[in-house]
Amino acid sequence: MILSEIVTSGLRQLNNRLQRGDNPDQLGSGLYANVYRRKSDPNTVTKVARAVTHKSSDDGYVGFIQHIIDMHNPYFPQVSELKEIVDRDGEFAGYVVRMEKLQTLHQLSD
């Protein structure tokens, strides 16, 4: 089994746990991440993403989220958790972000 298969397998297991637990609603998915809504907190989403770089410090999205956390700016989404996922060799494999669920302007005007 090559490293990418191990990492993909680990992220797949995490995604499966989220779907079985308190997070049955998958709101979206893309090439790098899946987003889930928590049943117990409909205003929060959990994003599970795979790494696109070898180090978290080189990942632009991780840097952006960390900047939001450090700024405490009320005009940015509120992030409650940023957790890095590492593989068996201690290499950066992805991340989990728990953050405020954003609404479209159309949803807010209803």
N, C-alpha and C positions, 0 to 999 in steps of 0.2 A: 504494500500500500504506500503510495507516494504521499508526501506532506500535504499537498493540496487536497487529497481525498480525506486525510485525517481531519484537517481543518473544516472542510465542507461537511463531513460527517458530524463533527462537534457542533457546528452551527445549526445543522439540520435537527439534531437532538434537542437543542435549546428551543428552536422554533416549534418542534413537536410538543415540548413541555408547556410552552406558552399557550398553545392551542387547546391542550387538555385541561389546563388549570383555570385560573380566573380570567383568562384572556381568550375567549373563544372567537371573538370577532376580528378577523383579519381585514383591516381597512384598505391595505394596499401592498403591493410588492413591486420590486423593480430588479434591475440587474444586480444591485449590491445590497439591498435591504428589504426587509418585511416590516410592516407596521401593524400593531395590534391595539385594539381598544380594550381597556380593562372593564369588566362588568361592574366591579365594585366602585369604580370611579370613571364615569363616562367623560370627564373633562381631561383625562390623562391618556396618553398613548405611550406604547413601548416600541422603540425602533431597534431591531436586531440587524446588524450589518456586518458584512465581511470586510476584511482589510483590503485596501487598494494599494497600500504601501507596506514596506517592511518594518517601519517604526511608526508608532502612533504620533510622534512629534512631527512626522512628515505628512500626515493626513490632514488635508485642509478642513474637512468637516469636523473632525475631532478638535482641531484648533479653534474653529469657530464656536463650537459648543462650549469649550473650556473658557473662551473669552466671554461668552454670554453669562456663564456661571460667575466669573470673577467680577463682571461689571455691575451686577444687581440693577440693571436698567429695566424699569417697568414696561417699556415699549417693545422689548424683545420677548420671545416665548419664555415662560418660566420652566427651567430645567431642574428636576429634582434629583436626577442621578445620571452619572456618566461612568460606566464600568467597562474597562478594557478586557477583552478576552484574549488569553494567550494559549498557544498550543502546547503540546507535551514538551517541546524543547525550550519553552519560555519565550517564543517569538510572538509578536503581535499578530493576532488572527482576526480581530474584529472588535466590535463594541456593542454595548446596549445603552440606549438613552431612554430615560423616562422623562417625558416633558408634557407641557400643556398642549391639549388638542386645539389646533387652530381652526377657525371658522372662516368660510368665505364671506365676502361682504354681502352676498345674496342671502346667506343663512342668517346673518346678523340683522338684516332689515325685515325679516319675516316676523 
